[in-house]
């Protein structure tokens, strides 16, 4: 082999794959989202600012919870306590409400909910990192604990949330722009900045190969603890937004977010094996999942058979997850042939 050929082959070896290969699954998720939005807009009698607000709010709680679940999945784990923590935070904020001093009660409730969420995530991280236990088992157990505490805090749905304060997150700005979009923009900015940090690099490294990451000097224990603390924090933040959306507290309100937060991560193109994925894709996955029932409602076959509605939603969700996971199966097939 000639010396002149070596630089060219070296360049080819380190060159990045095309954009469609690196971000194909994320682009596919956004393609599905755009298709659903077009159908929704075509079927909706009057598609105006209120409809945009409804769409934004319907997927925001799941988007925020999905942020935390994305971090857990990137490490190769799964957090099944996300839903119960959403419910617990929701109950704390609603129960701390004070009609005589609404702002003070709301501030105390939100602060306490976020602290509880971070501490719950910290507990998960300590058990997983130092106990060397499987994340799915640890978070399943702690999820039952958080759900039980939520029932003690709020045995019956209710509580007090000032509507004018809840409207600051869920209403319209300037009469046209959903305020939830500002929350979404804040999450995107956080993700862009977070991806530049060493802790995010370590999260991806652990998800790709924890042993190799350890040999490279990554503090695996500390990274996992920080990761699950962030998961708990974002779950509690999702509970705060859910409280603003519903203006009440309900210990059972978070149950749906446990499995749905995992589904949106997969729809958004992340690998459940860890080391691959992005929150930008999770956003698309969350709104795809939120829009499916709304779009189906416009079709007669869906409204005419209430008992079959879950069948239709589940079938579409399964198809979306399967399409989003095609890249994972192709990658594994290539590895099997090596």
Number of C-alpha atoms within 10 A of each C-alpha: 5 5 7 8 9 11 10 10 11 10 10 11 9 8 9 10 9 9 9 11 10 11 14 15 24 25 19 20 29 22 14 16 21 15 13 19 18 12 13 21 16 12 14 14 8 10 12 11 14 16 15 18 19 14 19 21 25 21 20 24 26 31 29 28 31 31 26 28 33 33 28 25 25 27 28 22 22 28 29 25 31 39 28 31 40 38 32 33 37 35 33 31 29 29 22 22 23 18 13 8 9 16 15 13 21 24 14 16 23 24 16 17 27 23 16 20 28 24 17 27 31 22 19 27 28 19 17 22 19 12 10 12 13 13 21 14 14 21 26 16 14 21 23 15 16 25 22 16 19 24 18 13 19 22 15 13 15 16 20 19 26 18 13 11 15 19 16 14 20 26 22 18 15 8 10 13 15 24 20 27 19 13 17 16 11 12 18 16 11 11 16 13 11 13 14 10 10 11 18 19 15 23 27 22 23 24 23 18 15 21 13 12 18 15 9 10 9 20 15 18 16 15 21 26 21 17 25 32 24 24 32 31 29 27 38 35 25 31 35 29 25 26 28 26 20 17 20 21 31 25 28 21 21 25 19 15 25 24 15 21 30 26 22 34 33 27 32 32 31 28 23 22 16 24 23 19 23 21 26 22 24 32 28 27 34 29 26 26 23 22 20 19 16 15 19 18 16 14 11 9 13 19 13 11 9 10 10 13 17 12 12 16 15 13 12 15 18 14 12 22 20 15 16 25 19 12 17 17 12 11 10 10 11 9 9 8 6 5
